Amino acid sequence: MQDKIKVIIIEDSNSIRDILVQGLKTDPEFEVLGATPDVYSGREMVVKTKPDVLLLGIEMPKMDGVEFLRRFIPQFNIPVVVISSMTQKGKLITMQALDAGAVDFVPRHTTNIARNLEQIMNEISTKLKTASTANLSSIGKPTISVRQLKVLSGLDLSQYSDKVIAIGASTGGTEALKKVITHLPVDCPCILVVQHMPAGFTKTFADRLNEMSKVQVKEAESGDRIIAGRVLIAPGDYHMKVSSTNGVLEVNCETGERVNGHRPSIDVMMFSVAEHIGDKAYGMILTGVGTDGAQGLKAMKTAGAKTLAQDEKSSVIFDLPKYASEIEAVDRQCNIDTMAEELIHIITE
């Protein structure tokens, strides 16, 4: 029999903590080692019991979850899924928690958690199971040390303004995307991004990335033009597609059925890139669980695009890049720390 996944819960709300404990106890794959309302007792619990994964509230008394991640988690090497509120402050802290090493997050809908308990617990269970398999060596530090990235900011890419880069990512993707996008020059070809992320968080993520980057990063809106120097991130709960009107390329953001269990779906975006942009595109699959994006990347390659995938060593979860490689959708695998450099190389070669 497979060993159970051992979990500790740190959450200051008594009612939510009780719901989480009871919900996880109904799943035979989990063993709840303990639950506590503050990070100090949580730290002691972690030291004593050595869990496989930690479920952590991030807006906590005494010390918030982000500070806990920064100070203590590097000592323990334990994957963490954080529980975030839907307030603007909560969304920002969630991005900080991902920066600090959290593997993933689950939005805390305080007003309807009991009403939608089964759906919420399914999401939490899935993310905890995924996090328990994460490659923590790739989080928070470079995974290669043999050479430094070349300075990319001095490059002139204006002659490649008709090109388009399509990137898909899932678990671990926020940090991977940051490592790529923040190293790209201001006149880089337009980048279309689907990061599996719920509604309400993609704008916070885009705004935060925009502050760090030379290119303009924004949450996509229908009608946004595909132009050099811009990164368009698909909004949570909307598919993003490329369309062409009188020869002008733009994106449309629309609802619709989930594809591969996701909305936005990487496949939806990449199939539209294959159709409308063809061999002027570059495709990239980053860290993530599942298969969404693999077939879309293959369609791009079939249409003449050059394709990249993140390698196993630098992926938090290698499932998605691995599957894309297995179906021969990938031209080459790259370490995330040199992905921006490799991308510029294939654009300019």
C-alpha positions as CSV (number, residue, x, y, z in Angstrom):
1,M,0.0,0.0,0.0
2,Q,1.3,3.5,-0.9
3,D,2.3,5.6,2.1
4,K,-0.2,8.4,2.9
5,I,0.8,12.0,2.3
6,K,1.5,13.6,5.7
7,V,0.1,17.1,6.1
8,I,0.2,19.9,8.6
9,I,-2.2,22.8,8.5
10,I,-1.4,26.3,9.8
11,E,-4.5,28.5,9.6
12,D,-5.6,31.1,12.1
13,S,-9.4,30.8,11.4
14,N,-10.7,28.1,13.8
15,S,-13.7,27.4,11.6
16,I,-11.7,27.1,8.3
17,R,-9.0,25.1,10.0
18,D,-11.6,22.6,11.3
19,I,-13.2,22.3,7.9
20,L,-9.8,21.7,6.3
21,V,-8.9,19.0,8.8
22,Q,-12.2,17.2,8.4
23,G,-12.1,17.5,4.7
24,L,-8.6,16.0,4.3
25,K,-9.4,13.2,6.8
26,T,-12.1,12.0,4.4
27,D,-9.4,11.5,1.7
28,P,-7.6,8.1,2.3
29,E,-4.5,9.4,0.6
30,F,-3.8,11.9,3.4
31,E,-2.8,11.7,7.0
32,V,-3.3,15.0,9.0
33,L,-0.5,15.1,11.5
34,G,-1.8,18.3,13.1
35,A,-3.3,21.7,12.8
36,T,-2.5,24.9,14.5
37,P,-3.5,28.6,14.4
38,D,0.0,30.2,14.4
39,V,3.3,29.8,12.7
40,Y,5.4,29.4,15.9
41,S,3.5,26.3,17.1
42,G,3.4,25.2,13.4
43,R,7.2,25.4,13.2
44,E,7.5,23.2,16.3
45,M,5.0,20.7,14.8
46,V,7.0,20.6,11.6
47,V,10.2,19.9,13.5
48,K,8.6,17.1,15.5
49,T,6.6,15.3,12.8
50,K,8.4,16.1,9.5
51,P,5.4,16.3,7.2
52,D,5.4,15.7,3.4
53,V,3.6,18.9,2.7
54,L,2.3,22.0,4.5
55,L,-1.0,23.8,4.0
56,L,-0.3,27.4,5.2
57,G,-2.5,30.5,5.7
58,I,-0.6,33.6,4.7
59,E,-2.5,36.3,6.5
60,M,-1.6,35.2,10.0
61,P,-1.2,36.8,13.5
62,K,2.3,37.3,15.0
63,M,4.1,36.4,11.8
64,D,2.5,36.2,8.3
65,G,2.9,33.2,6.1
66,V,5.3,35.0,3.7
67,E,7.8,35.8,6.5
68,F,7.4,32.2,7.7
69,L,8.3,30.9,4.2
70,R,11.3,33.1,4.0
71,R,12.7,32.4,7.4
72,F,11.9,28.7,8.1
73,I,11.0,26.7,5.1
74,P,14.6,26.8,3.6
75,Q,15.6,24.9,6.8
76,F,13.0,22.1,6.3
77,N,12.8,21.6,2.5
78,I,9.0,20.9,2.7
79,P,6.6,21.9,-0.2
80,V,4.0,24.5,0.8
81,V,0.6,25.3,-0.6
82,V,-0.7,28.6,0.7
83,I,-4.3,29.6,1.5
84,S,-5.0,33.1,0.1
85,S,-7.8,35.6,0.6
86,M,-9.5,37.3,-2.3
87,T,-8.8,40.8,-1.1
88,Q,-6.4,42.9,-3.0
89,K,-3.9,42.7,-0.2
90,G,-4.4,38.9,-0.1
91,K,-3.6,38.6,-3.8
92,L,-0.4,40.6,-3.5
93,I,0.7,38.6,-0.5
94,T,0.0,35.4,-2.5
95,M,2.4,36.6,-5.3
96,Q,5.0,37.3,-2.5
97,A,4.5,33.8,-1.1
98,L,5.1,32.3,-4.5
99,D,8.3,34.4,-4.8
100,A,9.3,33.1,-1.3
101,G,9.0,29.5,-2.4
102,A,5.4,28.3,-2.1
103,V,4.6,25.7,-4.7
104,D,1.0,26.7,-5.3
105,F,-2.0,28.5,-3.7
106,V,-5.7,28.0,-3.1
107,P,-8.0,31.0,-2.9
108,R,-10.0,31.2,0.4
109,H,-13.6,32.0,-0.3
110,T,-14.6,32.7,3.3
111,T,-18.2,33.4,2.4
112,N,-18.9,30.1,0.6
113,I,-16.4,27.5,1.7
114,A,-19.0,25.5,3.5
115,R,-21.5,25.7,0.6
116,N,-18.9,24.6,-2.0
117,L,-17.0,22.4,0.4
118,E,-16.6,19.4,-2.0
119,Q,-15.3,21.5,-4.9
120,I,-12.9,23.4,-2.7
121,M,-11.6,20.3,-0.9
122,N,-11.0,18.6,-4.3
123,E,-8.9,21.5,-5.4
124,I,-7.0,21.6,-2.2
125,S,-6.4,17.8,-2.3
126,T,-5.2,17.9,-5.9
127,K,-2.8,20.8,-5.2
128,L,-1.4,19.1,-2.1
129,K,-0.8,15.9,-3.9
130,T,0.9,17.7,-6.7
131,A,3.0,19.8,-4.3
132,S,4.1,16.6,-2.5
133,T,5.9,15.5,-5.7
134,A,7.5,18.9,-6.4
135,N,11.2,19.4,-7.2
136,L,12.1,21.8,-4.5
137,S,15.7,22.2,-5.6
138,S,14.4,24.3,-8.5
139,I,12.6,26.8,-6.3
140,G,14.1,30.1,-5.2
141,K,17.6,29.7,-6.6
142,P,19.4,29.2,-9.9
143,T,19.6,25.5,-10.9
144,I,22.8,26.0,-12.9
145,S,26.0,27.7,-11.9
146,V,28.4,27.1,-14.8
147,R,27.8,30.5,-16.5
148,Q,25.8,33.7,-16.1
149,L,23.1,34.9,-18.4
150,K,24.4,37.2,-21.2
151,V,23.1,40.8,-20.9
152,L,20.1,40.8,-23.2
153,S,19.0,44.4,-22.8
154,G,21.4,45.8,-25.4
155,L,20.0,43.7,-28.2
156,D,18.1,45.3,-31.1
157,L,15.2,43.0,-32.0
158,S,13.1,45.6,-33.9
159,Q,13.5,43.7,-37.2
160,Y,11.6,40.7,-35.6
161,S,8.5,42.7,-34.6
162,D,6.3,40.4,-36.8
163,K,7.2,37.4,-34.6
164,V,5.1,36.1,-31.7
165,I,6.1,34.0,-28.7
166,A,3.5,31.8,-27.0
167,I,4.2,30.5,-23.5
168,G,2.2,28.0,-21.4
169,A,2.8,27.2,-17.7
170,S,1.1,25.5,-14.8
171,T,2.3,24.6,-11.3
172,G,5.5,26.5,-10.6
173,G,5.0,28.7,-13.6
174,T,4.9,32.1,-11.9
175,E,8.6,32.0,-10.9
176,A,9.5,30.3,-14.2
177,L,7.8,33.1,-16.2
178,K,9.5,35.7,-14.1
179,K,12.9,34.2,-14.9
180,V,12.2,34.4,-18.6
181,I,10.3,37.7,-19.0
182,T,12.4,39.9,-16.8
183,H,15.5,39.1,-18.9
184,L,13.9,40.0,-22.2
185,P,14.7,43.3,-24.0
186,V,12.2,46.1,-24.5
187,D,11.7,45.4,-28.2
188,C,11.2,41.7,-27.8
189,P,8.4,40.2,-30.0
190,C,5.0,40.1,-28.4
191,I,4.5,37.3,-25.9
192,L,1.2,35.6,-25.2
193,V,1.0,33.8,-21.8
194,V,-1.4,31.3,-20.4
195,Q,-0.6,30.6,-16.7
196,H,-3.1,28.3,-15.0
197,M,-4.4,30.7,-12.3
198,P,-7.8,31.5,-11.0
199,A,-9.8,34.6,-11.7
200,G,-8.8,37.6,-9.7
201,F,-5.1,36.8,-9.5
202,T,-3.8,37.1,-13.1
203,K,-4.0,40.9,-13.0
204,T,-2.1,41.1,-9.7
205,F,0.5,38.7,-11.2
206,A,0.7,40.7,-14.5
207,D,1.1,44.1,-12.6
208,R,3.8,42.7,-10.4
209,L,5.7,41.2,-13.4
210,N,5.3,44.5,-15.2
211,E,7.1,46.3,-12.4
212,M,10.1,44.0,-12.8
213,S,10.4,43.9,-16.6
214,K,11.6,46.0,-19.5
215,V,8.6,44.9,-21.6
216,Q,5.1,45.9,-20.8
217,V,3.2,43.2,-19.0
218,K,-0.6,43.3,-18.7
219,E,-3.6,41.1,-18.1
220,A,-5.1,40.7,-21.6
221,E,-8.4,42.2,-22.7
222,S,-10.3,41.5,-25.9
223,G,-9.0,43.8,-28.6
224,D,-5.5,44.1,-27.3
225,R,-3.2,44.3,-30.3
226,I,-0.3,41.9,-30.6
227,I,2.7,44.2,-30.8
228,A,6.4,44.0,-30.0
229,G,7.4,44.9,-26.4
230,R,4.2,43.6,-24.9
231,V,3.3,40.6,-22.8
232,L,-0.4,39.6,-22.6
233,I,-1.4,37.3,-19.8
234,A,-4.7,35.4,-20.3
235,P,-7.2,36.5,-17.6
236,G,-8.2,33.9,-15.1
237,D,-11.4,32.0,-16.1
238,Y,-11.2,33.2,-19.7
239,H,-9.7,31.5,-22.7
240,M,-7.4,33.8,-24.8
241,K,-7.3,33.3,-28.6
242,V,-5.5,35.1,-31.4
243,S,-7.6,36.6,-34.2
244,S,-6.9,38.6,-37.3
245,T,-9.0,41.6,-38.4
246,N,-8.0,43.3,-41.7
247,G,-4.5,41.9,-41.2
248,V,-4.2,43.2,-37.6
249,L,-3.4,40.6,-35.0
250,E,-5.2,40.9,-31.6
251,V,-6.4,38.7,-28.8
252,N,-10.0,37.8,-27.8
253,C,-10.7,36.7,-24.3
254,E,-13.9,34.6,-24.0
255,T,-15.7,32.2,-21.8
256,G,-16.5,28.7,-22.9
257,E,-16.1,25.1,-21.7
258,R,-13.0,24.2,-19.8
259,V,-10.4,22.5,-22.0
260,N,-8.3,19.8,-20.4
261,G,-9.9,20.9,-17.1
262,H,-8.7,24.5,-17.5
263,R,-9.9,28.0,-18.4
264,P,-7.7,29.6,-19.6
265,S,-6.3,26.7,-21.5
266,I,-2.8,26.7,-23.0
267,D,-4.0,24.4,-25.9
268,V,-6.7,27.0,-26.8
269,M,-4.2,29.8,-27.1
270,M,-1.5,27.7,-28.9
271,F,-3.9,26.2,-31.5
272,S,-5.0,29.8,-32.4
273,V,-1.3,30.8,-32.6
274,A,-0.7,27.9,-35.0
275,E,-3.6,28.9,-37.1
276,H,-3.0,32.6,-37.4
277,I,0.8,33.0,-37.0
278,G,2.2,29.7,-38.1
279,D,6.0,29.7,-38.8
280,K,6.5,33.2,-37.4
281,A,5.8,31.9,-33.9
282,Y,7.9,30.4,-31.1
283,G,6.3,28.1,-28.6
284,M,7.4,27.4,-25.0
285,I,6.1,25.0,-22.4
286,L,7.2,25.5,-18.8
287,T,6.8,23.6,-15.6
288,G,3.4,22.2,-14.7
289,V,1.2,19.2,-14.0
290,G,-1.1,17.6,-16.6
291,T,-1.1,17.7,-20.4
292,D,-2.7,21.0,-21.3
293,G,-0.6,22.8,-23.9
294,A,1.3,19.7,-25.2
295,Q,-1.0,19.2,-28.2
296,G,-1.2,23.0,-28.9
297,L,2.6,23.1,-28.9
298,K,2.7,20.2,-31.3
299,A,0.2,22.1,-33.6
300,M,2.5,25.1,-33.5
301,K,5.5,22.9,-34.4
302,T,3.6,21.3,-37.3
303,A,2.7,24.8,-38.5
304,G,6.5,25.7,-38.6
305,A,7.1,27.2,-35.2
306,K,10.2,26.5,-33.2
307,T,9.5,25.1,-29.8
308,L,11.1,24.9,-26.4
309,A,10.3,23.1,-23.2
310,Q,11.7,23.5,-19.7
311,D,14.0,20.7,-18.6
312,E,13.4,18.3,-15.7
313,K,16.2,19.7,-13.5
314,S,14.7,23.2,-13.3
315,S,11.0,22.3,-13.4
316,V,9.0,22.3,-10.1
317,I,6.7,19.7,-11.8
318,F,8.0,18.1,-15.0
319,D,4.7,16.4,-16.1
320,L,3.7,18.9,-18.8
321,P,7.2,19.4,-20.4
322,K,7.8,15.7,-20.3
323,Y,4.5,14.9,-22.0
324,A,5.1,17.5,-24.7
325,S,8.5,16.0,-25.4
326,E,7.1,12.5,-25.5
327,I,4.6,13.5,-28.3
328,E,7.5,15.1,-30.2
329,A,6.2,18.6,-29.8
330,V,9.5,20.0,-28.5
331,D,12.6,21.0,-30.6
332,R,14.8,21.3,-27.5
333,Q,14.7,21.4,-23.7
334,C,16.3,24.2,-21.7
335,N,17.1,25.0,-18.2
336,I,14.9,27.9,-17.0
337,D,17.9,30.0,-16.0
338,T,19.0,30.2,-19.7
339,M,15.6,30.0,-21.3
340,A,15.5,33.8,-22.2
341,E,18.9,33.6,-23.7
342,E,18.0,30.5,-25.7
343,L,14.8,32.1,-26.9
344,I,16.6,35.2,-28.2
345,H,19.2,32.9,-29.9
346,I,16.6,31.0,-31.9
347,I,14.8,34.2,-32.8
348,T,17.9,35.8,-34.2
349,E,19.7,32.7,-35.7
